[in-house]
Amino acid sequence: MSRLRKIFLAPSWAIMIALFLTPLGIIVVYSALTRGAYGGFAFPFTLESYARLIDPLYLTILVRSFWIAAASTAGCLLLGFPLALFISRSGSRKNLYLSLVILPFWTSFLIRTYAWMFLLRDTGLINSTLAKLGLIREPLPLLYNDGAVILGLVYSYLPFMVLPLYATLERLDKNLLEAAADLGARPWQTLVRIVIPLCAPGIRAGSILVFIPCLGAYLTPDLLGGGKSVMIGNLIQNQFTTARDWPFGSAISLALMAIVMVLMYVFVRRDKESLL
Amino acid sequence: MKSLSLYAVFAYMFLHVPLLILAAFSFNSSRFTVWEGFSLRWYRAAFADAQLGEAAWNSLVIAVAATVVSTVIGTFCAYGLWKRSAPVLAGSLYLSLVTPEIVTGVSLLAFYQAIFRFLHLQLGMHTVILAHVAFCIAYVVIVVMARLRTVDAQLEEAALDLGANEWQAFRYVTLPAILPGVVSAALLAFTVSFDDYVITSLVAGVDSETLPMVIYAVARRGVNPMLNAISALIVFGLGALILISERLQARPAA
């Protein structure tokens, strides 16, 4: 067996080494260099780029990214938990309802974000409808702020929250709920004291699955936040394009990667279930 | 339960209404976001647009190439991992999946630029296709692996006992059993590749502008109903592919 297996694994090894691990390695090297006179990079090795991460200017962006990711995760949880509970209790229609959650996720991320621009911008549907009804004179500033970014992120990543929540709710022992009811618990008491605590692994999994992509988001803050709600992803993109400071851009990328890996590590160690 | 149903209706509206409104306004005869009447003018405009046509063609070529390569490589990989685990490879596939797209994009850009110092090459279709292959493989492996878990490993052992060699056991026993999963993985890889903007925009050259790149540029400029028409076409096209993909994943092993 082992020879065929080696042949089968070789191409994916080659691709992963050449197009994923090596590029990351190059970023590691760049992060320790200095910016060249015309962009690019120059020697000697230094840790200057990392020191700049705690510059208040950039620290603000890091902190904002954390708060936006946390708020989006909370939003997904508030919207997703009742939805998952509803699906887990809907009998034979479960699969249909589940598909309705997953389907929009796989259809174009870019277009789903654009849909919110279409609704929220100054000349967008909401503002033009309100203006036509005579309710407002000046368009409401709905787009290009933190709220719009959070809305877009919740909209984009809600399925990541619903799926693990649904999986744990589905496995929940129904006898426990009956026992609680028999012992005199009201429905909300059962929910708060039985369902939610037993659902903790699903809540953890869903939260981490939403938090990680939100923290590294680029497109959503770029389109819905404009220049006003900049996150880590936009800062990285800016360093590699307009600012042409590749060493600093690399250092931010690695800092982001480090956070993601720590979160994944903590999560994977606690919940052994994996996809591969 | 009643309030829960109401809540669910609200959540589903939140998920689906924005795209439906977007699609509805692609049939609006007005240039502005006020309904005036039914018209197909924006579809006609979209199909007549040369830049859009070229970008759509580029996206199609890239997505088909990336899908074929990543599906073959990813299926082989899933099969190899199913036989015996390879923690480092599985770990890097995992990592590639959770790495923020922007980081994948800039690291590939840095990588290509470093190579171009030694080779006389430029960013273009080939660099985009390679990048797409790299991020599609993990999706393929996960979908095919889920299918492999439902396959009885003893069937292959029986084939080997009966004189088949390893390749024949894979080709005639396991592959037919996982084929729906492989097709499903390919459809998924296609949609992921066709839709990508962040990584593509960083590693694309002048000759390889894709549909999402044009959409992004138009979206930033302002309201353009033509964009609604393109969006509706893409959303329903990709949506159909995903539905087929889900059907195949749900189909029981033959």
Interface residues (C-beta under 8 A of the other chain):
Chain A: M1 R3 L4 R5 K6 F8 L9 P11 S12 W13 I15 M16 L19 F20 L21 T22 P23 L24 I26 I27 Y30 L79 G80 P82 L83 L85 F86 I87 R89 N95 Y97 S99 L100 V101 I102 L103 P104 W106 T107 S108 F109 L110 I111 R112 Y114 A115 W116 M117 F118 L119 R121 T123 G124 L125 S128 T129 K132 Y155 L158 I212 P213 L215 G216 A217 Y218 L219 L223 G233 I236 Q237 F240 W246 G249 S250 S253 L256 M257 V260 M261 M264 S274 L275 L276
Chain B: M1 L4 S5 Y7 A8 A11 Y12 F14 L15 H16 P18 L19 I21 L22 F25 F32 T33 V34 V72 I73 G74 F76 C77 Y79 G80 L81 K83 R84 A86 L89 A90 S92 L93 Y94 L95 S96 V98 T99 P100 E101 I102 V103 T104 G105 V106 S107 L108 L109 A110 F111 A114 L130 A131 V133 A134 I137 V141 I142 M145 A146 E166 W167 F170 L188 T191 D195 Y197 V198 L202 P212 I215 Y216 A219 R220 G222 V223 L227 N228 S231 I234 V235 L238 G239 I242 L243 E246 A250
